[in-house]
Every structure is written in C-alpha cells, then in structure tokens.
Amino acid sequence: MITKNRQNVCFVFLTAVALLWAMCLPGAAQDTASVLAAGPVAPAVVRIAPERGEELRVDAAMVLYFSAEMNRDSVEHAVQLSPEVPLRFEWLDGRTLRVLPSTAWSRDAEYALTVATTARDLMGLPFAESVTFRVRTVGYLEVTQSAPADGS
C-alpha cells in the first residue's frame, strides 16, 4: 500500500510534469495561470448505474463511479440510503464502488442513495456538496393483454 507521504510526492511530481508540458503549448502562459489559480478539484460521483430512467433489478448493485481515487472507509461511512437498508460495499478499484443490500432490494420501491460531504479522496479532499441519486426497482409482472380477447 502506498503511504500518504508517497502519494503526496507523486501528486506534486505529476502536477509539475503536467504544468511543464502545458507551458510548451501555444497560449500556455495564460492557461497555466488559470490552472494554478483553480487549485485542487473536489472529488465527485461522475456516473451511477443504473442510469436515470433505468430500473434496478432486485439482485443487482448500484454502482458509483468517482472522479478520483477515494478513501474507501470515508466513502462507506458517507453513503446513506433511504429507506434505511443494511448495505454491503464492494470496491472494484479505487474509483468504482458497488453498493448492495444485505438481502435483495424490495420490488417496485424507490431508494434514495446519498453520498455526504464527509466522503474524501486519497488526497484528503472532501466532496464539495452532498449528492443524492434516486433509483426505482423493477416491479411485479402484470398481465396487460390476453389472447384471445374476452368474448371471442
């Protein structure tokens, strides 16, 4: 596991290399100044599965994709689900988290998953604001038409 000090050194080195490379591009003097003024960027959720409008299968996971490598413990403590359900977490890598219930999701239910501002990346930067995603699970099968129609 990489130590915090080594991570900071790597971050500073990579930032310096990126800035030096950027300074070689046309119009770099103005662009470099704006990059330096911006400072570090807070981590965020950049994508969630299922996507908006898609239903969640009762045996599937919600998957969160982050913009940066995350501090796993802080994220797991920052995730809240309403209605409250015991959750388990599976990290696919430092930026991808699968969120699953301890048992199956309820059918035809709406869940609100919130990631609070206490979630931090590996550099220690917190979320700028909490973010909430709403997901609906698949419902029950319904008969909508029968053949032959009644009275045929």
Residue frames relative to the residue before (quaternion, step in Angstrom):
aa qw qx qy qz dx dy dz
M 1.0000 0.0000 0.0000 0.0000 0.00 0.00 0.00
I 0.4355 -0.6986 0.5070 0.2553 3.56 -0.94 0.88
T 0.4158 -0.7091 0.5071 0.2591 3.55 -0.91 0.91
K 0.6626 -0.5123 0.3756 0.3967 3.55 -1.27 0.45
N 0.6514 0.5159 -0.3207 0.4546 3.61 0.94 -0.85
R 0.6583 0.5015 -0.3070 0.4700 3.58 0.96 -0.85
Q 0.6192 0.5344 -0.3373 0.4661 3.60 1.05 -0.73
N 0.6534 0.5113 -0.3151 0.4608 3.59 0.95 -0.86
V 0.6454 0.5121 -0.3199 0.4678 3.59 0.97 -0.83
C 0.6517 0.5086 -0.3123 0.4681 3.59 0.94 -0.86
F 0.6483 0.5206 -0.3195 0.4546 3.59 0.95 -0.86
V 0.6672 0.4916 -0.3011 0.4718 3.60 0.89 -0.93
F 0.6549 0.5167 -0.3173 0.4512 3.59 0.92 -0.88
L 0.6928 0.4733 -0.2828 0.4649 3.58 0.84 -0.98
T 0.6192 0.5293 -0.3404 0.4696 3.58 1.07 -0.68
A 0.6553 0.5080 -0.3113 0.4643 3.58 0.95 -0.87
V 0.6436 0.5111 -0.3246 0.4682 3.60 0.95 -0.83
A 0.6622 0.5062 -0.3096 0.4576 3.59 0.91 -0.89
L 0.6647 0.4958 -0.3082 0.4662 3.60 0.96 -0.80
L 0.6416 0.5109 -0.3268 0.4697 3.59 0.98 -0.79
W 0.6475 0.5030 -0.3196 0.4750 3.58 0.96 -0.81
A 0.6655 0.5141 -0.3025 0.4487 3.58 0.93 -0.91
M 0.6313 0.5485 -0.3351 0.4339 3.60 1.07 -0.67
C 0.6310 0.5398 -0.3342 0.4458 3.59 1.19 -0.37
L 0.5899 0.5824 -0.3616 0.4266 3.59 1.24 -0.25
P 0.6063 -0.5491 0.4138 0.3996 3.62 -1.17 0.50
G 0.8202 0.1888 -0.1741 0.5113 3.58 -0.98 0.89
A 0.3257 0.8050 -0.4524 0.2029 3.55 1.28 0.32
A 0.5866 0.6025 -0.3911 0.3740 3.61 0.95 -0.68
Q 0.6946 0.4491 -0.2835 0.4853 3.61 0.88 -0.87
D 0.6656 0.5135 -0.3088 0.4449 3.60 0.94 -0.88
T 0.6500 0.5264 -0.3198 0.4452 3.59 0.94 -0.87
A 0.6367 0.5264 -0.3314 0.4556 3.58 0.97 -0.79
S 0.6725 0.4835 -0.3112 0.4658 3.60 0.94 -0.79
V 0.6192 0.5304 -0.3450 0.4651 3.62 1.06 -0.66
L 0.6686 0.4989 -0.3009 0.4621 3.58 0.91 -0.90
A 0.6581 0.5154 -0.3098 0.4530 3.57 1.01 -0.80
A 0.6262 0.5750 -0.3376 0.4041 3.59 1.06 -0.70
G 0.2463 -0.7966 0.5158 0.1968 3.61 1.00 -0.75
P 0.7493 -0.3735 0.2716 0.4746 3.59 -1.26 -0.20
V 0.3524 -0.7304 0.5531 0.1906 3.55 -1.16 0.69
A 0.4771 -0.6745 0.4884 0.2809 3.56 -0.89 0.97
P 0.5048 -0.6394 0.4744 0.3337 3.59 -1.04 0.67
A 0.0583 -0.7900 0.6102 0.0133 3.55 -1.26 0.44
V 0.4756 -0.5789 0.5535 0.3638 3.54 -1.34 0.18
V 0.1979 -0.8160 0.5358 0.0889 3.58 -0.62 1.12
R 0.7945 0.0126 0.0043 0.6071 3.57 1.24 -0.36
I 0.0818 -0.7684 0.6312 0.0667 3.55 -1.21 0.53
A 0.1376 -0.7481 0.6405 0.1056 3.53 -1.17 0.62
P 0.4655 -0.2027 -0.8571 0.0869 1.54 -1.80 1.70
E 0.5611 -0.6084 0.4523 0.3323 3.53 -1.24 0.57
R 0.6984 -0.4498 0.3410 0.4400 3.55 -1.30 0.29
G 0.7913 0.2845 -0.2330 0.4884 3.54 -0.91 0.96
E 0.6364 0.4903 -0.3339 0.4931 3.61 1.22 -0.29
E 0.3793 -0.7073 0.5443 0.2441 3.54 -1.11 0.66
L 0.4195 -0.6863 0.5439 0.2389 3.53 -1.22 0.64
R 0.4026 -0.6894 0.5460 0.2539 3.58 -0.84 0.98
V 0.5692 -0.6273 0.4054 0.3437 3.60 -1.05 0.68
D 0.7230 0.3952 -0.2414 0.5127 3.60 1.21 -0.38
A 0.5784 0.6069 -0.3621 0.4074 3.61 1.27 0.13
A 0.4411 -0.6692 0.5325 0.2721 3.53 -1.36 0.23
M 0.3941 -0.5961 0.6184 0.3270 3.50 -1.34 0.34
V 0.1336 -0.7952 0.5876 0.0677 3.59 -0.92 0.84
L 0.1603 -0.7806 0.6011 0.0606 3.55 -0.83 1.08
Y 0.1499 -0.7676 0.6198 0.0639 3.56 -0.96 0.97
F 0.1931 -0.8143 0.5432 0.0682 3.58 -0.62 1.17
S 0.5518 -0.6327 0.4459 0.3104 3.56 -1.23 0.53
A 0.7854 0.1766 -0.0874 0.5867 3.60 1.23 -0.32
E 0.6146 -0.4922 0.4441 0.4276 3.55 -1.33 0.21
M 0.2299 -0.8278 0.5062 0.0754 3.56 -0.70 1.12
N 0.4777 -0.5864 0.5670 0.3263 3.51 -1.36 0.47
R 0.3847 -0.7894 0.4283 0.2132 3.54 -0.17 1.31
D 0.6623 0.5148 -0.3146 0.4444 3.58 0.86 -0.93
S 0.6701 0.4954 -0.3125 0.4560 3.62 0.90 -0.87
V 0.6424 0.5164 -0.3276 0.4619 3.59 1.02 -0.75
E 0.6643 0.5152 -0.3101 0.4440 3.58 0.85 -0.94
H 0.6777 0.4614 -0.2872 0.4953 3.59 1.09 -0.69
A 0.6703 0.5086 -0.2918 0.4548 3.61 1.17 -0.50
V 0.6010 0.5645 -0.3627 0.4343 3.61 1.22 -0.37
Q 0.0155 -0.7781 0.6268 -0.0373 3.53 -0.89 1.07
L 0.1409 -0.7887 0.5949 0.0645 3.56 -1.03 0.78
S 0.0528 -0.7741 0.6307 0.0148 3.54 -1.03 0.89
P 0.4408 -0.2623 -0.8367 0.1920 1.57 -1.48 2.00
E 0.6136 -0.5959 0.3861 0.3455 3.52 -1.15 0.69
V 0.0460 0.7648 -0.6357 0.0946 3.52 -0.89 1.11
P 0.4951 -0.6309 0.4853 0.3483 3.64 -0.95 0.72
L 0.1520 -0.8183 0.5531 0.0372 3.57 -0.78 1.07
R 0.1397 -0.7242 0.6580 0.1519 3.49 -1.38 0.29
F 0.2764 -0.7775 0.5544 0.1079 3.54 -1.13 0.74
E 0.0585 -0.7659 0.6400 0.0208 3.55 -1.06 0.86
W 0.2020 -0.7782 0.5857 0.1027 3.57 -0.63 1.15
L 0.2889 -0.7551 0.5657 0.1624 3.58 -0.74 1.06
D 0.7241 -0.1454 0.0854 0.6688 3.55 1.28 -0.63
G 0.7585 -0.4146 0.2565 0.4324 3.60 -1.25 -0.07
R 0.7425 0.3857 -0.2104 0.5056 3.59 1.27 -0.31
T 0.7369 0.3898 -0.2040 0.5133 3.59 1.24 -0.18
L 0.0334 -0.8145 0.5769 -0.0516 3.55 -0.63 1.21
R 0.2052 -0.7372 0.6328 0.1181 3.55 -0.96 0.98
V 0.1350 -0.7758 0.6147 0.0450 3.56 -0.90 1.03
L 0.0187 0.8058 -0.5870 0.0761 3.55 -0.68 1.17
P 0.4575 -0.6403 0.5210 0.3306 3.58 -1.15 0.50
S 0.6046 -0.5482 0.4206 0.3963 3.59 -1.20 0.39
T 0.7333 0.1451 -0.1188 0.6535 3.56 1.24 -0.56
A 0.7241 -0.4260 0.2843 0.4619 3.62 -1.23 0.01
W 0.5710 -0.5482 0.4818 0.3759 3.55 -1.29 0.46
S 0.5050 -0.6123 0.5034 0.3415 3.58 -1.17 0.49
R 0.4931 -0.6523 0.4856 0.3089 3.58 -1.10 0.69
D 0.8593 0.1132 -0.0930 0.4901 3.51 -1.28 0.63
A 0.4832 0.6414 -0.4388 0.4032 3.56 0.93 0.97
E 0.3012 -0.7246 0.5852 0.2042 3.54 -1.23 0.51
Y 0.1055 -0.7781 0.6185 0.0293 3.52 -0.98 0.97
A 0.1844 -0.7458 0.6287 0.1205 3.55 -1.17 0.69
L 0.1226 -0.7897 0.6005 0.0269 3.55 -0.61 1.21
T 0.0682 -0.8036 0.5913 -0.0024 3.58 -0.70 1.11
V 0.1516 -0.7226 0.6652 0.1110 3.53 -1.14 0.78
A 0.3005 -0.7912 0.5144 0.1380 3.57 -0.49 1.25
T 0.6562 -0.5365 0.3743 0.3760 3.57 -1.30 0.31
T 0.5381 0.6159 -0.4129 0.4008 3.60 1.23 0.00
A 0.4992 0.6204 -0.4374 0.4179 3.61 1.29 -0.10
R 0.0657 -0.8142 0.5768 -0.0119 3.58 -0.85 1.00
D 0.4345 -0.6542 0.5416 0.2997 3.55 -1.22 0.50
L 0.7179 -0.4527 0.2994 0.4359 3.60 -1.25 0.03
M 0.6312 0.5093 -0.3337 0.4805 3.59 1.23 -0.35
G 0.5605 -0.6257 0.3714 0.3956 3.58 1.29 -0.11
L 0.4794 0.6697 -0.4430 0.3541 3.59 1.26 0.07
P 0.3247 -0.7551 0.5338 0.1987 3.62 -0.85 0.93
F 0.6341 -0.4616 0.4377 0.4396 3.53 -1.34 0.15
A 0.4957 -0.6505 0.4852 0.3094 3.60 -1.04 0.72
E 0.7808 -0.0588 0.0504 0.6199 3.58 1.12 -0.70
S 0.5483 -0.5926 0.4550 0.3757 3.54 -1.18 0.49
V 0.1826 -0.7750 0.5991 0.0847 3.54 -1.20 0.58
T 0.1307 -0.7963 0.5894 0.0379 3.56 -1.00 0.92
F 0.1249 -0.7701 0.6242 0.0422 3.54 -1.02 0.94
R 0.2071 -0.7655 0.5979 0.1171 3.56 -1.00 0.85
V 0.0332 -0.7974 0.6009 -0.0442 3.53 -0.89 1.04
R 0.1865 -0.7600 0.6125 0.1113 3.58 -1.06 0.79
T 0.3632 -0.7227 0.5469 0.2162 3.54 -1.00 0.85
V 0.6377 -0.5217 0.3945 0.4069 3.55 -1.26 0.41
G 0.4092 -0.7152 0.5192 0.2269 3.52 -1.15 0.71
Y 0.6762 -0.4467 0.3868 0.4401 3.49 -1.33 -0.35
L 0.5404 -0.5904 0.4762 0.3641 3.57 -1.17 0.50
E 0.0965 -0.7923 0.6018 0.0270 3.54 -1.02 0.87
V 0.4126 -0.6650 0.5572 0.2777 3.56 -1.08 0.70
T 0.1062 -0.8168 0.5657 0.0393 3.58 -0.64 1.09
Q 0.7924 0.0225 0.0040 0.6096 3.58 1.21 -0.43
S 0.0998 -0.7764 0.6174 0.0779 3.55 -1.09 0.65
A 0.1841 -0.7688 0.6044 0.0987 3.57 -1.15 0.60
P 0.5155 -0.2604 -0.8067 0.1248 1.61 -1.64 1.77
A 0.6234 -0.5529 0.4053 0.3760 3.55 -1.23 0.51
D 0.6407 -0.5236 0.3896 0.4045 3.58 -1.19 0.52
G 0.8078 0.2648 -0.2154 0.4806 3.58 -1.02 0.86
S 0.5222 0.6334 -0.4291 0.3769 3.62 1.19 0.18
